[in-house]
Amino acid sequence: MQDHRKTKQQLIEELDDLRERLEEARRKSLATPGKRLPKDFQHFFDLTSDAVFTLEDGSIKDCNDRAKALFGRSRKDILNKPLAELCPTGTQDDAAAQALHNRLNKAQSGKPQRFSWQCIGPRDKTLDLEMTLSAPLGLQESHILLIARDVTEQTQAKEQLSVFHTFLDTSDLGFGFATLDRRIAYANTSLCRMLGIQSPGEALGRDVLRFYSKETVALLTDTILPQVVEQGRWVGELPLVSIHGVTMETMQNIFLIRDHEGDAQYLGNVLTDITERNKMERELALARDNLEDLVAARTKELTETTEQLASAKRQQAALLDSIPDLAWVKDRDGKFIAANRAFIRAIGLDESKILGFTDLDVWPKEHADKYMRDDRKVIESGKMAQVTERIHDDDQEIWVETIKVPILDENLEVAGTAGIARDITEHLRIMRELEESMHRYRLLAENTGDLIWTINRDMRLTYLSPSVERFLGYTIDEAMNMPLEERFTEDSMTQIRTELANFLAQEKAGKRPEKSVTLELQEICKDGRIIWIEAVAQPMRDDADTLTGFVGVSRDITRRKEAEAKLTRLNEELEKRVERRTQALRSEIAERKRSEQALRESEERYRTVADHTHDWESWISPEGKALYISPSCERITGYPPDTFLADFSFLETMLHPEDLPLWKHYMGDEVRLMSGSLDFRIRTKEGDWRWLCQVSRLVRGDDGRPLGVRASMRDITQRKRMEDQLQFDALHDPLTGLANRTLCLDRFSRAMERAMRRERYFFAVVFLDLDRFKVVNDSFGHAFGDSLLKDVSRRLLACVRHLDTVSRFGGDEFIILLEELASPREAIRTVKRMQHMLCEPFHIEGHEIQSSASFGIFLSPTLSEKPEDLLQYANIAMHRAKEAGRNRIKVFTSRMLEQAVLAMTLETDLRRAVANNEFFIHYQPIVTLNDSKLVGFEALVRWRHPVRGDLSPAEFIPISEETGLIIELGQWVLKQACLTMMAWREAFPNADSLILSVNLSAKQFSQPELVERIRVILRETGFPPDRLRLEITETTIMESAEIAVDKLERFRDLGIKLSIDDFGTGYSSMNYLHRFPLDTLKIDLSFVQRMHASPEDMEIIKAIINLAHNLGMEVVAEGVEQVVQQQDLCGLNCEYGQGFLYSRPVSPETAEEFLRREDEPIAGNGGPLSTQTANDEDNVEDNGEGKDEGP
């Protein structure tokens, strides 16, 4: 055997020497073409113990005998066969065949290849080969030399050695070897623990005797070790002392290890910690010594206890008999062990026929079965049970209430049940009558038009009927919590206090006051009105006839009081009118005598007043000639009075063309002599337009004939401007001056009417929403945002024609109505022009703002009957543009409306799904990029829709965000994921270190009680906070950065880890980022998937990783699909990754397979491959973790 090994070694050395000579010859041949290979090549080919082949184009052209023996085939079966067919890998993986092909090509080009290869050999045996491919000069130019060395035995030996080391390191026994001079050469993990040493490496070279006491060292050197050398083994107990001085009692098996020649080489030792066992044996011996004394004492106690139990039993029987209801006690088997006399009388059996028997012996079977089931429920639950049932006795209905409770023994175990049954028929009858009475009263109170109320002695309301809201305008809660002083006028409160004081005084004096009191009071309504009420109050008394308060009814008598007041006023006025009429008749004769003189004086006074008034006063004859013009006409028109006195028709030359027809009609023969008013415009001498209001009054003589027209014209220009401004404000946005919703919908209606009348009339409705406007508003303030909205308005107006309408609906939403379009394409071109204009930078207050907008377009014709429908359709299209990535244009289609209806249906189903437990969770592994080891899972929610099947989060998370259901759903996901992780931690030791990542949506993060809710979930599930990582998008955090800092710090105080999700896709301020207590940045999958297609994305990834490391954070890359992505990310010092290269999101059962593999790498780095590849288009959505800022 020894000679064989030397011969093989010589051949190996000869082979290595030959390889070096072949390479040297190849190098020399480059300078000396045509030189041949050394002649001893054929000698090597025949004598080497390795399999040698010559290949051409991947097929075998020649082989030695060792090759035939290795693969168990004849020379004929080998020659001209492809190498891949001779050395099959046993898998369907094309990558392996391609890799072999590439190595052949490299060897052909002069680059020797050395690699390991595992294939299927004879009898399906697995062969591990070390292969070398080269193209030595001695072969033909197209040939390749292949040398295959069988290393199967070495590989298996390594695996067995690895298994042995694993066994030693995981065993509770201490294993160790020492040299003959007692120096430690090996120690497993358990032995290191016993010695108080951190790792096996620290134990090497230490003196064995260092870990024993002086007495034990003497025993070892003098007796034990000599016996081991002589007999080969010693087994016994020895105390072991750790480096920290802790003594441990051990059972040691010391043995001698010899080499192949039989010489002693090592001392071995197997140690078992028996400290606890010895301690238990000592305690057991001590317990045995005390047992006899305890038995004697216990015997005496049992005798005394027996006597006490007999006494207690007698007392128990007396107690049971004192209970008027039926009472009994049963053991766990349902046998009666006690019953009171009432129970025995009710049963009608002798006590001896009850005690020791079960319900089956006492009651009919149908009743007995029910009673036994009730007993079993009490015993199993350990809780009281109460049952109310109806029974029939001699055609009489009886209601019985039964209460059963568990009886506990001294170990707090349920030993039986106790029960009490009583007849509650009369009690139920009284309760039903009371409920019916309360129901009738409640119906009366809720349906009466009057207000019913109750107050206590302190004048605090204790009840109000629902009519209070119709009566006073207050809700019940508002009125109940409002002091009476705020509801009644001061005079009414004085009246209430006086009546109450009189009532209480009579009550105190022992006099029974009147049964009811009626007051007329003034009460203040919620809207400030004061009404009159008639309140009738009656005292309420308790069983002791003590006054407790008042119950009353209030009725609105405002109309009655107003009618009374009106009647009083009418009577007073009638008396006054009669008096005045009498006086008028007395003075009428004298007045007529003075009338003519008074008329003349009146004309003079009128002229005097008109000359000094600011209005333009005129006296026009019945023929239309001006008889008088006041001087103020010159202030109003710029022309003197003589101009109009000479020719009053001169006024017509000053009139606005639009008002001239109306003026001519007004001054015509039929209208001129009628009293009335007219508004019109004139151009003054200075050229200004002014509005005048002319009020005319016809003056007649005593005979009834017209004397003329007295006209007063007032300058109302300023009033008209104010009216125009008010009308403009009512129809326009106050910030931008654009049309508002009212005007816009009116324009919609008119456009729809024109479209109905005209066959080829096209119009379009555009719904525009600025992207990221909230970020600008929050960052620079609302005044800055208003300036941006004004600039946007100006740019939109510059893009449309005068007949189009641009309107603002509030916030950052704009609506544009495009009319008289030649075709729908014209609307698209106009919107693209708007899009381009809004993408140009805005310069506001020294800042340059880059903005964009999302556009939704609805194109006519339309069959809709309402303008609001057009707005809805354009709005739907705009939201589709937002969802497509912003700064997009979408044209409304009927499909969008169907999708919107589907979304509404989905919202309804979503609300039902929460109650029906239709959600479930998938888990996607998170791994280390350098060795693909599992470090955690991300929890991702899915929905199993009863009709549509499994839905990804992208289909329902946005809707749950809008409806607020995301809060309840998020709590459910976190709790279920924590419970699952806790189950894994109990089942798999390697799960203790895993991180659970859970997404928080924006809606969840905005909840004030979020931190407390998560703390409660962690406490209820027992999941450790330091193993939980919450993932929050950067946009969510930045929406309210200051509040986010406080909330994130509270999470950190709980020990929870924090991560920014989808980093790089949102908006982050570097001023805040370093203040956030974050642990991880997560690179969005969009950057990872484009990292090799776009140099910019590669630079972004580098910048994110450097930024994270500078801030003391770790980095996780999403969407890793290719090995090259893993390698490059690892080269950039990115720590972790997740994606299809490792696994898609999987069910909890599938995720457990990763945990069972313990330290094995996950797919992508030599680990077990996932059944799904990264190119599976049916599941592409899951590679993005299938999330939409939700759990």
Buried (B, 14 or more C-beta within 10 A) or exposed (E): EEEEEEEEEEBBEBBEEBBEBBBEBBEEBEEEEEEEBBEEBEEBBEBBBBBBBBBBEBBBBBBBEBBBEBBEBEEEEBBEBBBBEBBEBEEEEEEBBEEBEEBBBBBBEEEBBEEEBBBBBEEEEEBBBBBBBBBBBBBEEEBBBBBBBBBBEEBEEEEEEEEEEEEBEEBEBBBBBBEEEBEBBBBBBBBBBBBBBEEBEBBEEBEBBEBBBEEBBEBBEEEBBEEBEEEEEBEEEBBBBBEEEEEBBBBBBBBBEEEEEEEEBBBBBBBBBBBEEEEEEEEEEEEEEEEEEEEEEEEEEEEEEEEEEEEEEEEBBEEBBEBEBBBBBBBBEBBBBBBBBBBBEEBEBEEEBBBEBBBBEBBEEEBBEBBBEBBEEBBEEEEEBEBEEEEEEEEEEEBBBBBBBBBEEEEEEBBBBBBBBBBBBEEEEEEEEEEEEEEEEEEEBEEBEBBBBBBEBEBEBBEBBBBBBEBBBBBBEBBBEBEBEEBBBEEBBEBBEEBBEEBEEEBEEEEEBEEEBEBEBBBBEBEEEEBBBBBBBEBBEEEEEEBBBBBBBBBBBBEEBEEEEEEEEEEEEEEEEEEEEEEEEEEEEEEEEEEEEEEEEEEEEBEEEBEEBEBBBBBBBBEBEBEBBBBBBBEBBBBEBEBBBEEBEBBEEBBBEEBBEBBEEBBEEEEBBEEEEBEBBBBBEEEEEBBBBBBBEBEEEEEEEEBBBBBBBBBBBEEBEEEEEEEEEEBBBEBBBBBBBEBBBBBBEBBBEBBEEEEEBBBBBBBBBBBBBBBBBBBBEEEBBBBBBBBBBEBBBEBBEEEBBBBBBEEBBBBBBBBBBEEBEBBBEBBEBBBEBBEEEBEBEEBEBEBEBBBBBBBBEBEBEEBEBBBBBBBBBBBBBBBEEBBBBBBBBEEBBEBBEEBEEBBEBBBEBBEEEBBBBBBBBBBBBBEBBBBBBBBBBBBBBEEEEEBBBBBBBBBBBEBEBBBBBBBBBBBBBBBBBBEBBEEBEBBEEBBBBBBBBBBBBBBEEBBEBBBEBBEEBEBBBEBBBBBBBBBBBBBBBEEBBEBBBBBBEEEBBBBBBBBBBBEBBEEBBEBBBBBBBBBBBBBBBBBEEEEEBBEBBBEBBEBBBEEEBBBBBBBBBBEEBBEBBBEBBBBBBBBBBBBBBBEBEBBBEBBEEEEEBBBBBEBEBBEBEBEBEEBEBBBBBBBBBBB
